[in-house]
Amino acid sequence: MTAIVQRLFNLAKVLETCAPLADEDARLLASVIRGVITGQPVEPVLGLAHGPGQRTLATQAALALRNDLLREAAIRFYPDLPPSAQARELARDLQRYAATGWLRERMHDACPVRHVGKQGELLWRILKARDNPLRPRAIRKILALK
């Protein structure tokens, strides 16, 4: 993940807590908002350009969110297991959910109420961020980058 994407994620967290913004962050946010309002793509507004084969800002953000959610799920639901076992269990859970409930629930804008506060909520959010259940090896690599 690029530094600007990480900075935007941190800025979003600050905004969610209603904490005051640093002047530099406020200017960055203002430039993004101005660009969006005028219909400009976000990447040039932030000084980011991507060429062929490079990930867009939206893709980087989706992957970062998915990875954060995978780490959260590993800590919340498999805290006593080593990372390799956490990855194996999460991959199994994601595969199972992707083949069953996700098929009906993928079109929802919000997590179905029956999953809220349970493991299903994180599985739904992981797949909503990036609709691709991962294999244990890929999850193990993500968990290693805490």
N, C-alpha and C positions, 0 to 999 in steps of 0.2 A: 504494500500500500504506500502511495506517495505521501510525502509530508503534508501537502495541502489537503488531501483526503482525511488524514488523521486529524489535522487542525480543524476541519469542518465537523468531524465527529465530536471532537472535544467541545467545539462551540455549540453544537446541538445539545450536548449534555448540560452545558452552562445555562442555555436558554430554558431547558426543561425544568431546572431548579429555580428559575427566576433570579438567579444571581446576577450582579452587575457585570457588564461587559468591559473588557479592557478597550481602550481607544482603538488600537490596531484591529482587534476583532470586530468592533463596531463598523469600522471602515470596510473591512472585508465583507461583512454581511450586507452592508449598504450597496456595495458594488455588485454583489450577486443578485440582490433584489432588483436593482435597476436594470441589470442585464435581462433578467427573466421577464420583467414587465415590458421591456422593449422588444421582446421576442428573440433575443440573442441566445445562441447555445451557451450553456454554462461553462464549458471547457475554455473557450477563448476569453471569457470574462475573467476567469481565474488564472489566465496565462498558461493554460494546459492545452497542448495539442497532442493528438494521438495519430499515429500513422497506421498503415496497414499492419495488422497482426497485434496491435496494442489494444489494451482494454480501455473502454470509455470510463469516464468518471462514474456513471451510473452502475456499470458492472463492478468497478472497484468497490463502490459503496455497498452494493448488494453482497459481494463476497465477504467484505469486512463484517457486515452485520451477521451474516450466516456463521462466520467463524466465531464471533463473540457469543452467539447463541449456543453453538456447539460446546464451547468451553463452559458456559453457564450450565448447560444440561449435564455435562460430565461431573461438575462439582455438586450440583443439586441431587442428582439421581444415582450416581455411582461414586460417592466420595471415598469409599474404602478400597476401591479397586485401583490397580496400577493403570497407567495411561493406555497400555495396549489392550487391556480388558475393557476399559471404558470405551475405547474406540470400537471394539468388536460389538459391545452391547448397543451402543448408539447406532451403529450401522445396521444392526439387526432390527432395532426399533424403527428406524427411518424406512427401511425396506418394507417392513410389515405395514406401517401406516401409509406409505406411498401406494401400496397395492390394494388398500382397503378404503378407509375413511377419506383419505386425501382425494380420491377420485370424485367423491361427491362434494367435498368441502373446499376444493381449490378455488372455486369461483367466488367464495365469500370475501367480502371486504374486511371483515373482522373475524377473529377467532370465534368459532362456535362456543356458545355458553357452556356446553357440556365438558369442554376441555379446560376452561379457565381455572388456573391454580393447580393444574395437574401436568403430568409429563406431556400429555397430548397438546397442550398449549405451546410448549416449546417446539415440539415436532412440527406443528402447524406453522409456527413462525419461521422455523428453519427452512421449510419447503416453500413458504411464501416468499422469503428473501431470495431463494435460488432453488427452483424446482428441479432438483437433481440429487436424489439420495446418493450419498457417497459410500465408497467401500471403506473397510476398516483402516487400510493403509493410509488413505488420504486424510481420514479423521485423526489418525495417530500423528501425522505431520502437523495438522492444525493445532492439536492439543499441546504439542511440543513447543509451539510459538506463543507461550503465555505472556 
